[in-house]
Amino acid sequence: MHALCSLDDINDQHSKGFVLGDAKVFVIRQGDQVHAYHNQCPHLGIALEWRPDKFLDIDGELIQCSTHGALFTIEEGLCVSGPCSGESLKSVATRVVDGTIFIEF
């Protein structure tokens, strides 16, 4: 596990992107819980965010691909709308310990 950042570095119900060597990942915070995924759309293999750290739709309820509007659940990364319906984002294992977000990469 690698320390990524403090839980307080991400506002509740928001997301934040990170570059780790050659890999890009993003984290979504929901209270004390976090979900992390590789920043790569399963449809075109491109980055998802439309602006730095902006991975969520306007309501903050789903992850949205900026290129073609595909929508993914936050909890599972499952595409529920768009050209990659039924496919999923590649998740990254996370753990929060003493207010620090750790990922297994």
Buried (B, 14 or more C-beta within 10 A) or exposed (E): EEEBBEBEEBEEEBBBBBEEEEEBBBBBBEEEEBBBBBBBBBBEEEBBBEEEBBBBBEEBEBBBBBBEEBBBBBEEBBBEEBBBEEBBBEBBEBEBEEEBBBBEB
